[in-house]
Amino acid sequence: MEKPVSASCDYCGSEDLARLISKFTVHNSWGSSLNWAPSSEAFNSADPDNPREMASYMRRMKQEMGGEVTSEFTDVVHELDSEASSDAT
C-alpha cells in the first residue's frame, strides 16, 4: 500500500483539505446496447422496398446502439442512400 501523502493548500497552506469529486459521464458499451431491440411497430413502419425508409430505420437503430456499428453497417446505409437518391431522379 502507498503511504499517505501530506497535502496542503497551495493558496493558504492549510492542511484541512477535502476531496471534491467532479461530475463525470458514463458511456454505455456497445455490448450493453444489445439489450435494445426494435419494437415490432418500429420495424413495421419501415417499408423494406423503400431504400429511404430502410436507411432511416437503420440510422435509428445505430442511434439506439450508441452510434457504434460496423463498417459494413455504415456501407449498407450509404448504399441505401445512394439507391434512394437514384430513385428520386
Sequence and secondary structure as in RCSB ss.txt:
>XXXX:A:sequence
MEKPVSASCDYCGSEDLARLISKFTVHNSWGSSLNWAPSSEAFNSADPDNPREMASYMRRMKQEMGGEVTSEFTD
VVHELDSEASSDAT
>XXXX:A:secstr
         TTT                 TGGGGG    HHHHHTS TT HHHHHHHHHHHHHHTTT   HHHHH
HHHHHHHHHHHHH 
